[in-house]
Amino acid sequence: AQKITQTQPGMFVQEKEAVTLDCTYDTSDQSYGLFWYKQPSSGEMIFLIYQGSYDEQNATEGRYSLNFQKARKSANLVISASQLGDSAMYFCAMRGLSNFGNEKLTFGTGTRLTIIP
Amino acid sequence: DTAVSQTPKYLVTQMGNDKSIKCEQNLGHDTMYWYKQDSKKFLKIMFSYNNKELIINETVPNRFSPKSPDKAHLNLHINSLELGDSAVYFCASSQDGSQETQYFGPGTRLLVL
């Protein structure tokens, strides 16, 4: 079974500062994927970034980067130069095998990020 | 164009009623999913369909029945609604359910009174 742990229920960060959102995972799968999604107050789920377990380079997408440390089983999201529009819930998720042998996403409990002007 | 759409966006109903939520994706994806997000924002998969065939059915009560008329649509029918069914239900889709990112719909906020 897969498990995702996000230990920061809430964070407050000053605008323009960088922020790191923590995510650790547990799986016995050899091949897996890690995702970050953003959920603003409007409620939709927005895909941010993906890291495959065999990817040697850390994933980057604009201001988002994923600090992947496989040995420590962590996949932290780093947002550089934070903006007011970054205020939202952030979910870490892992793609792994379901009980049926097919792939599914398991989500963490989320971190609510608030950017302070 | 909206990639993954859901209707309705809001649904308020009485206990015991039967209701349906519709989902459509225009991304040409093969796999579609239903997730439930509870009041504590925890997201959990309910169902997954690949090319109209059910491939994941997590521990969801039998009152919930997904229906996929074609690979672009995955509807969720709920019988005998209970207070605990109040949640946000998200539809998502991905190319083949394995290597690809899942894209989510806007969610349907269900409130059972």
HADDOCK unambig.tbl for C-alpha pairs under 7 A between the chains (distance, minus, plus):
assign (segid A and resid 43 and name CA) (segid B and resid 106 and name CA) 6.77 0.50 0.50
assign (segid A and resid 44 and name CA) (segid B and resid 105 and name CA) 6.85 0.50 0.50
assign (segid A and resid 44 and name CA) (segid B and resid 106 and name CA) 4.57 0.50 0.50
assign (segid A and resid 44 and name CA) (segid B and resid 107 and name CA) 6.40 0.50 0.50
assign (segid A and resid 45 and name CA) (segid B and resid 104 and name CA) 5.79 0.50 0.50
assign (segid A and resid 45 and name CA) (segid B and resid 106 and name CA) 6.98 0.50 0.50
assign (segid A and resid 47 and name CA) (segid B and resid 103 and name CA) 6.81 0.50 0.50
assign (segid A and resid 100 and name CA) (segid B and resid 56 and name CA) 6.49 0.50 0.50
assign (segid A and resid 102 and name CA) (segid B and resid 55 and name CA) 6.95 0.50 0.50
assign (segid A and resid 103 and name CA) (segid B and resid 97 and name CA) 6.29 0.50 0.50
assign (segid A and resid 103 and name CA) (segid B and resid 98 and name CA) 5.75 0.50 0.50
assign (segid A and resid 106 and name CA) (segid B and resid 44 and name CA) 6.92 0.50 0.50
assign (segid A and resid 107 and name CA) (segid B and resid 43 and name CA) 6.04 0.50 0.50
assign (segid A and resid 107 and name CA) (segid B and resid 44 and name CA) 6.93 0.50 0.50
assign (segid A and resid 109 and name CA) (segid B and resid 41 and name CA) 6.91 0.50 0.50
assign (segid A and resid 109 and name CA) (segid B and resid 42 and name CA) 5.40 0.50 0.50
